[in-house]
Amino acid sequence: MEEIFTMQNIIIYLIVINLIALLAMYIDKQKAKKGKRRIPEKTLFMLVALGGGIGGIAGMYIFRHKTKKARFIVGFPAILILEILIAIAIIL
């Protein structure tokens, strides 16, 4: 039986989840500009917690979205750092 958690599959997953997080930040910014119903903050945090930290942080600064909210400025990088530390601990 083929291994599911190969390095290639993990890299593909991380690329996809980060693109989704980046896209979610873009969509939420566009909805904010138009005064439409927004993507819940919980959803944005969940995408980052699922491995989309780089995409979420990039989306914050590329689209200038949520950059004045402390919970995003601190929360997104904190989650990313925690995930990196966990990955290092697993690898070692």
HUJO-V959630 format. One line per field, one symbol per residue. phi: phi as a letter, one per 40 degrees, with the letter a starting at -180 (. if undefined). Layout:
phi->???
This chain:
phi->.cccccdcccccdcccccccccccccccccccccgccccdddcccccccchccccccccdcccfbgcbcdcccccccccccdcccccccccc
